[in-house]
Amino acid sequence: MKILHAIFSRTAFVIVTAVVELLLLVSIFLWFREQAVWIESILRVLSLIIVLTIIRWSRHLSSDLMWILLIILFPVAGTAIYILVGADLLGSRTTRNLLKSEQAGMKYLKQDPEVLEELQKEAPDLAGQFRYISESAGYPFSRNTGFDYYGLGDDGYPVMLEEMRKAEKFIFLEYFIIEEGQMWNGMLEILEEKAKQGLDIRVLYDDLGSFSTLSSHYADQLEAKGIKCIPFNRVNPILNIVLNHRDHRKIMVIDGKTAFSGGVNLADEYINAVVKHGHWKDTVIRVKGEAVWTFTVMFLSHWNAFRNEDPDYTVFKAEAQPGEHDGYIAPYGDSPFVPDKIAQDIYVGMLNRANKYCYIETPYLIVDTDMINSLILAAKQGVDVRIITPGVPDKRIVWEITRSYYRQLLEGGVKIYEYTPGFIHAKVFAADDRMASVGTVNLDYRSLYLHFENSTFIYGSKRVIDIRDDFLATLEQCRQIRKESLKPSPVRDFLIGIVRLFAPML
């Protein structure tokens, strides 16, 4: 029965259909080529034009190298595949709706000039970083009156439940993965009760992220309970570029007064209720005050791209409650549809402006030359750059690719540690006891180039010390990687080198 279920599953159908579609397109290209020599010549010229165009307009050539090599090595088939899944030449309704909704949402995010002026006076050496986040990226800073950091999903989860029970108007959830179990069922019980009370309950989950954890009809099941639900960017067998852009965000907004984010998805391994890859180290943050509005706008922008029902977002804006001023905070998002790679630019900015240390936690370390050079340059300038990666892999090939970057970084002065009890899923940057970024953004191509992401930048808060101390406590459970322990293996290194070319697709 299990074999039959696998054969006739949604996953099998999508894979088989996609492969057939790809083979059909390549066959058409090859058939046209065989009909006349001039057609093959046109296809080769087209492949050259595409390569030159990629080189001309690429701002991050490392991520585009895969397409360049594919097209050069296989002009006909490579060009066909690029047109199908790499270029989006004709666009799609999903792409257009997301672009339109994201642009519409940004008009609600306005920077208080007084706050920005305060920031620049307090830290003139970081003025460029502040202006980039606020003006170029478009995500405003506000005075922090309520930021809390939880170094484990186990600790953050009870707080999330507590705040959900207090909801009086609405609860919005946007997550990459939802899986039925102790964590999600505990939340769902509250959501069902609040829906019965007449609250506006909305759930947005990524259809691919939850492809193996939820049924294809799960959204309908929630709707039947009074919970509005949208599977983000539904997986379908029609190959296109937007299929590769997933919603990797983690956002919960309650009444416009409280928001949660971090690295934690809504599945049991994230709170160590089940063990899959050893102990799971992750983060949850809670935000209160003016900054919650940015989370609300980010959620509504995605929601309305698929179900356009909110002509005025301000009805969800709550009056910020007064609180003790503790530094500054700027939640921010990243999108594959904007020209800047916002998350990577903010990470690089932190590395470039750090003077004492920059501590990093990431589950994956698959980076381009810009990030490699920034990490090494910071280390060579005397900054204590330390990176914690998993000691137990969740995906073996990705872990091997992550480890393939170790030698170059170690030789550049970067210190690398592996978390021996299990899997690090946290995405954290902290520097100099004064700035940090905590959110969903891994140090890999998918997060930095392809996915929709969100994170939170904080400056001047005592919580930066909490983040630093959590990193140092985690470091005590790690083994330091040294160059002499990295034994060369010519065959393996050669194979990993080939796989690294396709890292943007992993």
Buried (B, 14 or more C-beta within 10 A) or exposed (E): EEEEEEEEEEEEEBEEBBEEBBEEBBEEBBEBBEEEEEBBEEBBEBBBEBBEEBEEEBEBEBBBBBBBBBBEEBBBBBBBBBBBBBBBEEEBEBBEBBBBBBEBBBEBBEBBEEBBEBBBEBBEEBBBBBBBBBEEBBBBBBBBBBBBBBBBBBEBBEBBBEBBEEBEBBBBBBBBBBBBBEBBEBBBEBBBBBBEEEBBBBBBBBBBBBBEBBEEEBBEEBBEEBBBBBBBBBBEBEBBBBBBBBBBBBBBBBBBBBBBBBBBBBBBBBBBBBEEBBBBBBBBBBBBBBBBBBBBBBBBBBBBBBEEEBEEBEEBBBEBEEEEEBBBBBBBBBBBEBEBBBBBBBBBBBBBBBEEBBBBBBBBBBBBEBBBBBBBBBBEEEBBBBBBBBBBBBBEEBBBBBBBBBBEBBEBBBBBBBBEBBBBBBBBBBBBBBBBBBBBBBBBBBBBBBBBBBBBBBBBBEBBBBBBEBBEEBBEBBEEBEEEEEEEEEEEEEEBEEBBEBBBEB
